[in-house]
Amino acid sequence: MRRQARRLPEAWHEAALVLLRLDLDPARPLLRALYAPGPRGRPPYDPIGVLRAFLRMLLLHDKSLPQWANDLRTHPRLAQLAGFAPFQTPAVGTLYPFIDRLEDGPSPPPCAHRVRPSRLRKGRHRRHLKQEQAQRHAAQASDPTQADTVTERLAQELLAAADQPRAQALLTRLEDLLCTCGVLPSVQRGLLGDRQALVLCGDGATLPTGARPHGRPTCDGRAQGISRCEHDRWDTDATAPWGYDASRNTYVFGHRSLQPCVVTPEHPLPVHIGLAPGHVTDCTMGPTSLDRFLKTCTAHALPVTVRAVVYDSGLDAHGIYGVVPAQAITPVIALHPRRREHPAPTGTATQVNAHGVPLCPAGLPMRRHRFGPGGRRIYSHCPVKRPTRRAGRLQWVA
């Protein structure tokens, strides 16, 4: 019987080369705070090793934690590449709680009145997606600032909270891990170029959830021959809504992500990760992700300055041009295709010319008068006559 080849699989070799250059020790204080200072029973596994095992799992495109734990246990060389001794690897009962620790945050003293976020996420949740959507629309309709666009309201909120720190949540801890182990070493090695004039570019993507989009019924309507009822349904994802994926022209049940990156001659380097529900658009995730990245740099004393951001036409919204320049950053955004068409005129004008100027009933270009509230609508008047006040009376003169 021939001896099996000792050559590593190509995927294992590439993943080992990636993690070989990645130093995860700076994340040890952050991960150590997630564990109890005086644990009972056997000591926990090294959190750096568990984090490295998760990263290797992502690099190998494995999607099942039980299968990954089994592979670590049955392949000694894979366990060594992940940083564990052969046959001394974490079981699946260690991998799942590590995710819970990241979600729950620093380990607090035991309290019977505190419910951990990971416990709220698990199990089945009673939801009614149509009612949730109706409630969101009703909340927007009752907002006194509903006359403003979504991005304008977001710009006002971000500018008002510019001096406030980030809330302690799962996304904050993921940002700290990326900044500590990825962004800061890249800045020190000079991989991001001129750190006083960074140029970021980013785009969004949808993340379909593993939960069933239609859930399971809470009633016995199917037994009565009713295939679709209006009752609540059981769902294993408590926060995933329906969202639209413009790149694929389809609806997705899940979440959305946006990655600002620094483009280098070799490959783009992500500096931040933004996560949001599936119904949130790129227009709102772009400025939010940029704001969180700047706050993360401030929290870690990262000596970088963003000079410009480059987005595609999906982020061509009016509010972004207000919040980004307010942070001394130049926005470079491709115009949306809808911007190529001139808006339809109202009032006495029935059409516009090739330059977007409304034409009067006589076919002459009208004269610009002023901007409306908010500076978006242009008011034009007759090219021959103009309004004026004489002796306290409004008159039209030529």
FIDRENDREN-801835 format. One record per residue (C-alpha): x, y negated, z negated; residue in one letter. Coordinates in steps of 0.5 Angstrom, whole numbers, plus 500, padded with zeros to 3 digits. Each point is the difference from the previous one (the first is absolute). Layout:
! FIDRENDREN-801835
XYZA ...
***
This chain:
! FIDRENDREN-801835
500500500M 503493502R 501495495R 496494501Q 503494502A 502495495R 499494504R 495495497L 493498504P 501494504E 494497496A 504501494W 506498502H 497493502E 497499494A 506502496A 504494504L 494495498V 500501493L 508501499L 500492502R 495499495L 501498493D 494501495L 504499494D 497492499P 493503500A 502504494R 497494495P 494499503L 498508501L 503501493R 495495497A 494505503L 502505495Y 498500492A 506498496P 500507496G 497505504P 497506497R 502507502G 506501506R 503494502P 498498507P 503500507Y 505495502D 495495503P 505498505I 500507502G 493500501V 500494504L 505503504R 496506501A 494496503F 504496505L 503506502R 493503501M 498494504L 506500505L 498508501L 493498502H 497504494D 493499498K 499505495S 503499493L 498507498P 504503506Q 506495499W 501503493A 500507503N 505498505D 504497495L 500506495R 501505506T 505497504H 507498495P 503496505R 494496501L 500499493A 507498500Q 499495505L 494497496A 505499494G 498506496F 503507498A 498506503P 494503497F 499494495Q 496496504T 493496498P 494503501A 494497503V 497499493G 506495499T 499497507L 493498499Y 501496494P 506496502F 495497505I 495499494D 506496496R 501496506L 493498500E 499499493D 506496499G 505500493P 498505495S 496496494P 498503493P 495505500P 493496500C 493503500A 497494504H 505500505R 498503507V 506502504R 499497508P 502507502S 494503496R 495496503L 503502507R 499507499K 494504501G 494499504R 497493501H 492498501R 500495506R 496497505H 504497505L 494496503K 498497494Q 508498498E 500497507Q 494496499A 502497493Q 507498503R 496496506H 495497494A 506498496A 503496506Q 493497502A 500497493S 506497500D 500493500P 506500504T 497504506Q 501495505A 507501500D 503506503T 503506497V 507498501T 499493498E 497502493R 506505499L 505494502A 497496494Q 500506495E 507502502L 502492499L 497499494A 503507497A 507499503A 503499493D 496506497Q 504506499P 498507503R 495504496A 503507498Q 497505504A 502506504L 502495506L 504496496T 504506497R 501502508L 502494502E 505500494D 503506502L 501498507L 503494498C 505503495T 502506504C 499497507G 500493501V 505498495L 505505503P 499498507S 501492498V 507502497Q 502504506R 498495504G 495504504L 495495500L 504494504G 500493498D 496501493R 499492500Q 496501506A 496506501L 496501505V 494505498L 495504505C 495504498G 494504503D 494504496G 498507501A 494504497T 501506495L 494505501P 498503493T 500508499G 493499497A 494501504R 497494503P 493502499H 501503493G 495506497R 493498498P 498499493T 493503502C 496506503D 498497506G 503505505R 496505496A 494496502Q 502499507G 503493500I 506500503S 502492498R 497497494C 501493497E 503503493H 507499497D 505505502R 506504497W 507497502D 507502498T 502493502D 498495496A 502494504T 501502507A 495496505P 499500507W 504496504G 502498507Y 506502504D 501495506A 506504503S 496506500R 493497501N 497505495T 497499493Y 505503494V 498502493F 505499496G 505494498H 505496504R 507498499S 505494503L 507500500Q 504494501P 507502503C 507497501V 502502507V 507502501T 504502507P 500507497E 492501497H 495496496P 501500493L 494499496P 500495494V 493501497H 494505500I 493497500G 494504499L 492498500A 494504501P 498501507G 495495501H 506494499V 502498506T 508498502D 498493500C 499500493T 505505498M 506496504G 500494495P 499504494T 505505502S 505494501L 498497493D 501506496R 507501504F 502493498L 498501493K 503507499T 507496503C 499495494T 499505495A 506504502H 504494501A 501502507L 504495504P 497499506V 496495504T 494502505V 501495506R 495503505A 495505501V 498503506V 493504501Y 496502506D 493497502S 496504495G 503495495L 498494504D 495497495A 499492498H 502501492G 507504502I 502493503Y 499497493G 502504495V 507502504V 502493501P 499498493A 505505498Q 505497504A 500506505I 499499508T 494505503P 501503506V 494503502I 498503507A 493496503L 494505499H 497501507P 494497498R 504493499R 501500508R 492499501E 498493499H 494499495P 493499502A 498493500P 494497496T 496494500G 499497506T 506503504A 499506503T 506502503Q 508499499V 505499505N 507504501A 503496494H 494501495G 498493500V 492500500P 496497506L 495495500C 493501504P 503496505A 506505501G 505495497L 505502494P 498498493M 504495496R 503503493R 497497494H 502503494R 501507496F 494503496G 500503493P 506504499G 504498506G 497505505R 495497504R 501495505I 495495501Y 499496507S 496494503H 498498506C 506497505P 496494502V 497498493K 502500493R 497498494P 501494496T 497496494R 499493502R 496495495A 499506495G 496504506R 503506504L 500499507Q 503503506W 505496505V 504502506A 
***
